[in-house]
Amino acid sequence: MARRSAIVSTYYFIRKNKIEHTFKIAEILVNDTDEYVQKVVRSWIRKAGKWNE
């Protein structure tokens, strides 16, 4: 639960176009075995990419 919360908490920064925090945490969690963590990481990377366009 804490790992998933860590990546979700970066949404504030994504909205402010400061996406480096999201990518740093995603890099740490990319190999996590929990499928829910993986879903959130993928989703937040997509969101960060859209805000960065």
QUIBELZI-V119152 format. One record per helix or strand of 2 or more residues. SS is the DSSP state (alpha for helix, beta for strand). FROM is the first residue (numbers start at 0). LEN is the number of residues. If there is no record, write none. Layout:
SS,FROM,LEN + SS,FROM,LEN
This chain:
alpha,1,7 + alpha,10,5 + alpha,19,10 + alpha,34,17
